[in-house]
Amino acid sequence: MIRFLAIFIAVFSIQEPVLDEKEMYGTWSWVQSSGGLLGNTLTPDNIRLSKKIVLTKDHVIMYYANDSLTLKQNYQIQNEKSIYSHSPAPVLRISGMTKTQTISLRGQDTLFLRENVYDGYAHVYVRVRE
């Protein structure tokens, strides 16, 4: 009986990561990206490009480069296996794209997107307060 109880507790205490999507909604300004085969670090200053993304409650994502809209698509947040942790993690899945990105927040003002592929880039954004 004790063995059964221990297994029951172990199985049901495992929780998948939770991301409150409402905390993601808004405009995010790109700070830096790092990674790739060469371990590059890209910033707005060293590539002379400003980027931002807008995530809406209607599940639309918009990418801007130098204030010009470059992509507008629907998105979903799903729990999928992360190549980093080898366990389920919140993943940003954009319609029409095969590459996914793990998504996480630090506090309410820093957004991390990590390409869920080996040698992918990790992108950091900060919230734009309006």
Secondary structure, DSSP 8 states (H G I E B T S, - for coil): -HHHHHHHHHHHH-------GGGT-EEEEEEEEEETTTTEEE-HHHHT--EEEEE-TTSEEEEEETTEEEEEEEEEEEEEE-TTTSSEEEEEEETT----EEEEEETTTEEEEEESSTT-EEEEEEE---
